Amino acid sequence: DTEVTQTPKHLVMGMTNKKSLKCEQHMGHRAMYWYKQKAKKPPELMFVYSYEKLSINESVPSRFSPECPNSSLLNLHLHALQPEDSALYLCASSQVGGVYSNQPQHFGDGTRLSIL
Amino acid sequence: DAKTTQPPSMDCAEGRAANLPCNHSTISGNEYVYWYRQIHSQGPQYIIHGLKNNETNEMASLIITEDRKSSTLILPHATLRDTAVYYCIVRARHSGNTGKLIFGQGTTLQVKP
């Protein structure tokens, strides 16, 4: 069991649909992350939030829109996705900065997204 | 962040120690070595990390060479449930900021009965 919870576990959507992925953690972490993982490839960073503010966007297309409404929640809003966006989307969290700056990230088990 | 090199795959007999190597010859003084693993259909799981001293926890031991150019993750008594992809990652300590993880291709460890 992980301490980072992602919902839904599986999502199938058409290219014209709008959907959202959700991530929740209650470890008091103030940094949260979205990663994308294609089949048989390593995870790749998409976004980083620090203290609920977007701090890193790895040149992700605008059809992916992240949101961090509070310190425990992270959303990824999806719109007009392409078939090549089918992947496992992973959320992670960690402590931030100072004496915590070497602390590890903790991952959820991901949402497996399929675009038809 | 420094690049890491790992063998693509390894086998280990159940009950024996699994020793997973990682080369990070360009590591700098403020960079930590992290190990994660990913079991099929799950998210990456943190195992251990270290700067220059050897580290041990309930899951594994991390041995870092004196010149810090390589390290070895040791699973002392491998079980079938340890079959996974193991990632060695070098990451700088970003004081006051969040550091991003750059995953390499990892080592697929197959534990066999």
Interface residues (C-beta under 8 A of the other chain):
Chain A: T2 V4 A31 Y33 P42 P43 E44 L45 V48 S50 S55 I56 L90 A92 S94 V96 G97 G98 S101 N102 P104 Q105 H106 F107 G108 D109 G110
Chain B: Y32 Y34 Y36 S41 Q42 G43 P44 Q45 Y46 H49 L51 Y87 R93 H94 S95 G96 N97 T98 G99 K100 L101 I102 F103 G104 Q105 G106
